[in-house]
Each structure stands twice: as C-alpha cells, then as structure tokens.
C-alpha cells in the first residue's frame, strides 16, 4: 500500500489563506475607490460654491448665481437636478442686507451616490456640503452707501463749474440754471445702476 504524502498540505493551506484574505483586499480597494470619488466630488462642490459666491458679490441675481454654480459643477452626476444639488443663498437678492460691504453666503448640499458595488448599498446617499462667504462689492454705476454724499457733492461741484462757464459767456441767471441742472444730473447719476439701499 502506497503511503500518503503531505505534499498537498502546503498548497491547500495557501488556498485557504488566499480565500480568507481576498475579500478583505477587495473591500479595502472598493473603500479606496469610494473615498476617491467622494473626495473628487467634494473638490468640485467647493469650487462651485466659490464660483457662486464670486458671481454673487458683483451684484448678480439669485438665478445668475444658481447658473454659475451648476455650470461649475457640471461634472457631477445629476448636477442640474435641484433634488440632488440644493443651493442656498443668504441674503436673497431682494433682501435689504444685499448691499455693499455685507457678507454673502452660498451653501451647497449634494446627494452623492457612491458608484462602488456593495459599499454603495450601505453608503448611498452620501450628503456632501460646501459653503463660501464673500463680501459684497460695489457695483459699477451703483450707489456706495458709505460714499453716497461725496458722490453727490462731486456731481454738484461739476454742475457749479458748468454754471460758472455759462456765466462767463452769458448772464448770472444762466449760471444758476447750469448749477441746478448739474445738481439734478448728479442726483440722477446716483439713482442709476443697482439699487443698493433697502
């Protein structure tokens, strides 16, 4: 009778160890993939919030901010769906605090679905958040609440100068009329553009 050798024992032991280790390795690899996806989406979300705030502080409306955010986040799945990408803006464009020198907040909330088998069943949906605060800038041609009076006096000064020139070529009545027109023109100039006062 031929004796049984133990030559097959090491290979069998290796096979069992490999079968025990492989699931753990696969799980680690899938975890790295899921983390990489979420990190990439978080970076995109941060950039979108920054772009939205940058757009908003130069007197853009809420729809314009929304469009800027979604354009920057166009590489995200379902970026155009408000149910997936929610945009919160504070203050709103019709609010009294939406004026020069005040902070503007753009906050994003995104429902991210991890596209990794097995892990996605446990993790989805994963909520990602991003926010950016910037100070509202003065609009071109708009009213600066801090310098409104100096802007008016400058316009009045221009009107008086215009009146003075009229006086050199005509009567004093023309000079007074020219100064008045210059003052009215300056007042109208302050009223134009984006209305910063509540």
Secondary structure as GFF3:
##gff-version 3
##sequence-region A 1 198
A	DSSP	alpha_helix	9	56	.	.	.	ID=ss1
A	DSSP	alpha_helix	62	72	.	.	.	ID=ss2
A	DSSP	beta_strand	85	90	.	.	.	ID=ss3
A	DSSP	beta_strand	103	112	.	.	.	ID=ss4
A	DSSP	alpha_helix	119	123	.	.	.	ID=ss5
A	DSSP	beta_strand	126	135	.	.	.	ID=ss6
A	DSSP	alpha_helix	148	169	.	.	.	ID=ss7
A	DSSP	alpha_helix	172	191	.	.	.	ID=ss8
###
